[in-house]
Amino acid sequence: MVPVFADESGARRVRGRCAGTAYAGLGDVVSARGKPETWIQGFPVESLGSDGAGLSKRGASPFFLEIGENQIGEDASRGRMEVGGQRIFWDLRYRSTFRAELSSKGWIGFSRTPHSDAVFSGEIALNDRVFRGEPLGCGMQGHNCGYRHRHFWTWTHIYFQGARGQGSTLEALVYEMPFGMMFRRAVLWHDGEKYTFGKFSESERDSRQLSWKLECTDARGARVEVRVSGRGRFVHRLPYVKTDCSGRFEVANDSLALARMVIRLRGRAAEELTTDSGAVLEMVGS
């Protein structure tokens, strides 16, 4: 499991798993040097207990994963690690009003976000530094599972804090499929309504500078223009494990990315939403 918290601004993706190993990590903690740092600790699959009792059955609800002191469930996550000379502890609870499923294909895997507009409470401690709050931050909590290794994807989740305390979110995903096909989908949650975009166009994708620009239109005429930009000192390269555990590959990630979104709905004036730290942008491949 991978609870990821970006200083005091927001929480991000939470879990990863492959056939032979399990791992836990705390990433995107902004250090005193102003750079994101990542710690990953591996565990043998036997840590799940006899007959895999530490992991919920496939398709079961509620979902849970437990390895020693590290646990993640439907609405809470906690853990403790000592790795790389660092002492790391987290105890988080989260709630939300919206969930999304971008992809669910039995022969490829799934991408689900049970908490898309999550509000996090609890605490995170890094050595003697403790971040505690009720709430502590806003963001998302999601699960990704890949039965087939992917060589190319782009994913973003953006949380825009609303003036009335109700957030708007946009999540978009692109990845390669067999036979030269591409999967594309985006989901917008705005003013209590869901908009699903089965296709969208990309006018910019830069994996080196980490920037992405896309335009989405649905059958009802709703249109969204989005630009997400990573910031150099917050971009880091994560060593992900391949689905078949045959090796590792590099993933570029910025969990403190900038984002601007313009929403155009029929019969309503255009709305512009911005955030200077509420977006996460992730890319693999060029």
C-alpha positions in Angstrom: 0.0 0.0 0.0 1.2 3.5 -0.8 -0.3 6.3 1.2 1.0 9.5 -0.4 0.7 12.9 1.2 2.0 16.1 -0.1 3.0 18.1 2.9 -0.2 19.8 4.1 -1.9 20.2 0.8 -3.5 16.9 -0.2 -3.5 13.1 -0.3 -3.0 11.0 -3.4 -2.8 7.5 -4.8 -2.8 4.8 -2.2 -2.2 1.2 -3.2 -0.1 -1.1 -5.4 0.2 -4.9 -5.5 1.8 -7.5 -7.7 1.9 -11.3 -7.6 5.1 -12.0 -5.6 5.7 -9.0 -3.4 3.9 -6.4 -1.4 5.3 -2.9 -0.6 4.5 0.1 1.5 5.7 3.6 1.0 5.2 7.3 2.0 6.0 9.6 -0.9 5.8 13.3 -1.9 6.7 14.5 1.5 8.2 17.9 1.0 11.5 18.0 2.9 13.2 20.9 4.5 15.3 21.1 1.4 12.1 21.8 -0.6 12.3 18.5 -2.6 9.9 15.5 -2.6 11.3 12.4 -1.0 10.1 8.8 -1.3 10.6 5.8 0.9 9.6 2.3 -0.1 9.8 -0.8 2.0 9.2 -4.3 0.6 7.5 -7.1 2.4 7.4 -10.8 1.5 4.0 -12.0 0.3 3.9 -14.3 3.3 3.3 -11.1 5.4 -0.3 -11.3 4.3 -0.7 -14.2 6.7 -2.0 -17.7 6.2 -4.1 -18.2 3.1 -3.8 -14.5 2.3 -6.0 -13.5 5.3 -4.5 -10.0 5.2 -6.1 -9.2 1.8 -9.8 -9.1 1.0 -11.0 -11.6 -1.6 -11.2 -10.5 -5.2 -14.3 -8.4 -5.7 -15.2 -8.5 -2.0 -16.6 -5.5 -0.1 -15.3 -4.0 2.1 -11.8 -3.9 0.7 -8.8 -4.3 3.1 -5.1 -4.9 3.0 -3.1 -5.6 6.1 0.7 -6.2 6.5 1.9 -6.0 10.0 1.2 -2.5 11.3 0.3 -1.2 7.8 -3.4 -1.3 7.0 -5.7 0.2 4.5 -9.5 -0.1 4.3 -12.5 1.5 2.8 -12.3 4.6 4.9 -9.0 4.5 6.8 -5.3 3.9 6.5 -2.5 3.6 9.0 1.0 2.3 9.1 4.5 2.6 10.5 7.9 2.2 8.8 11.5 2.7 9.6 13.4 2.9 6.3 16.3 4.9 5.0 17.1 6.3 8.4 13.6 7.7 8.7 10.7 7.0 11.1 7.4 7.3 9.3 3.9 7.0 10.8 0.4 7.7 9.5 -3.1 7.3 10.8 -5.7 8.7 8.4 -9.4 8.6 8.0 -11.2 9.8 4.9 -14.7 10.6 3.7 -16.2 11.8 0.4 -19.4 12.3 -1.5 -18.3 10.9 -4.9 -16.6 7.8 -6.3 -15.5 7.0 -9.9 -14.4 4.1 -11.9 -12.4 5.0 -15.0 -11.6 1.6 -16.2 -12.5 -2.0 -15.4 -11.5 -4.7 -17.9 -11.1 -8.2 -16.7 -8.2 -9.0 -19.0 -6.3 -5.8 -18.3 -7.2 -4.5 -14.8 -9.1 -1.6 -13.2 -8.7 1.9 -12.0 -11.2 2.9 -9.3 -11.4 5.9 -7.0 -13.7 5.2 -4.1 -13.0 8.6 -2.6 -12.7 11.2 -5.4 -13.4 14.3 -3.4 -11.9 13.0 -0.2 -11.4 15.0 3.0 -8.7 13.5 5.2 -8.4 13.7 9.0 -5.7 12.3 11.3 -2.0 12.7 11.4 1.3 11.9 9.6 4.6 11.9 11.4 8.1 12.1 9.8 10.6 11.7 12.5 9.9 14.6 14.9 7.7 16.5 12.4 3.9 15.9 13.0 1.1 17.0 10.7 -2.2 16.7 12.4 -5.6 18.1 11.5 -9.4 17.7 11.5 -9.4 18.0 8.5 -5.8 17.5 7.5 -6.1 17.9 3.8 -8.2 17.2 0.6 -7.5 14.9 -2.3 -8.3 11.4 -3.4 -7.9 7.7 -2.5 -7.9 5.1 -5.2 -7.0 1.6 -6.2 -5.3 0.4 -9.3 -4.8 -3.2 -10.4 -3.0 -4.3 -13.6 -3.1 -7.9 -14.8 -1.1 -6.9 -17.8 2.0 -4.6 -17.8 1.5 -1.3 -19.5 4.3 0.6 -21.2 2.4 3.9 -21.6 -0.1 5.8 -19.6 -1.0 9.3 -18.4 -3.2 9.9 -15.4 -4.3 13.0 -13.5 -6.6 13.7 -10.6 -7.4 17.3 -9.7 -9.2 18.6 -6.6 -10.5 22.2 -6.8 -11.6 23.6 -3.4 -15.0 25.1 -3.7 -15.9 28.5 -2.2 -18.9 26.8 -0.4 -16.8 24.0 1.0 -17.8 21.6 -1.8 -15.0 20.5 -4.0 -14.9 19.8 -7.7 -12.8 17.0 -9.1 -11.6 15.9 -12.5 -9.9 12.5 -13.2 -8.6 11.5 -16.6 -6.7 8.4 -17.8 -5.1 7.3 -21.0 -3.3 4.0 -21.6 -2.2 1.8 -24.4 -4.2 -1.4 -25.3 -3.4 -4.3 -27.6 -3.6 -4.1 -31.4 -2.6 -0.4 -31.4 -5.7 0.9 -29.6 -5.8 3.5 -26.9 -8.1 3.8 -23.9 -9.3 7.3 -22.9 -11.8 8.4 -20.3 -12.3 11.4 -18.0 -14.8 12.0 -15.2 -15.8 15.4 -13.8 -17.7 15.9 -10.5 -19.0 19.5 -10.3 -21.9 21.0 -8.3 -23.1 17.6 -7.3 -23.3 16.3 -10.9 -21.2 13.7 -12.7 -20.0 14.2 -16.3 -18.4 11.3 -18.1 -16.2 11.8 -21.2 -15.7 8.6 -23.1 -13.2 10.3 -25.5 -11.1 13.4 -25.5 -8.4 15.1 -27.4 -4.9 15.8 -26.2 -3.2 19.0 -27.6 -0.1 18.7 -25.5 1.7 15.8 -23.7 5.2 16.4 -22.5 6.7 13.6 -20.4 10.0 15.4 -19.9 8.5 18.7 -18.5 5.5 16.8 -17.2 2.6 18.8 -18.7 -0.7 17.7 -20.2 -3.5 19.6 -22.0 -6.8 18.1 -23.0 -10.3 19.0 -24.2 -13.3 16.9 -23.3 -16.9 17.0 -24.7 -19.8 14.8 -23.8 -23.1 14.0 -25.5 -25.0 16.7 -23.6 -22.7 19.4 -24.9 -20.7 19.8 -21.7 -17.1 20.9 -22.5 -14.1 21.0 -20.3 -10.6 22.4 -21.1 -7.8 21.3 -18.8 -4.2 22.0 -18.4 -2.0 20.3 -15.8 1.6 21.3 -15.3 4.3 19.8 -13.1 6.8 21.9 -11.3 10.4 21.0 -11.8 11.5 20.6 -8.1 8.4 18.6 -7.2 8.7 16.1 -10.1 10.2 12.8 -9.1 10.8 9.5 -10.7 9.4 6.4 -8.9 10.6 2.8 -9.4 7.4 0.8 -10.0 7.4 -3.0 -10.0 6.2 -4.6 -13.2 2.9 -6.5 -13.0 4.7 -9.9 -13.4 7.4 -8.8 -11.0 10.1 -9.3 -13.7 11.7 -5.9 -13.0 11.1 -2.2 -12.4 10.3 0.8 -14.6 10.3 4.5 -14.1 7.1 6.6 -13.4 7.2 10.4 -13.5 5.0 11.9 -10.8 4.1 15.3 -9.4 1.6 15.3 -6.6 1.8 19.1 -6.2 1.0 20.0 -9.8 -0.7 23.2 -11.0 -4.0 23.0 -12.9 -6.4 25.2 -14.7 -9.8 24.0 -15.9 -12.6 25.9 -17.8 -16.0 24.3 -17.7 -18.6 25.2 -20.3 -22.1 23.9 -19.6 -25.2 24.6 -21.8 -27.2 27.5 -20.6 -24.5 28.6 -18.1 -21.6 31.0 -18.2 -18.2 29.5 -18.4 -16.4 28.8 -15.1 -12.7 28.8 -14.5 -11.2 26.8 -11.7 -7.5 26.8 -10.7 -5.3 25.2 -8.1 -1.6 25.7 -7.3 -1.1 22.4 -5.5 -4.3 20.3 -5.8 -3.4 18.2 -8.8 -1.4 15.0 -9.3 0.0 14.2 -12.8 1.6 10.9 -13.6 3.2 9.7 -16.9 4.9 6.6 -18.2 6.4 6.4 -21.7 6.9 9.1 -24.3 
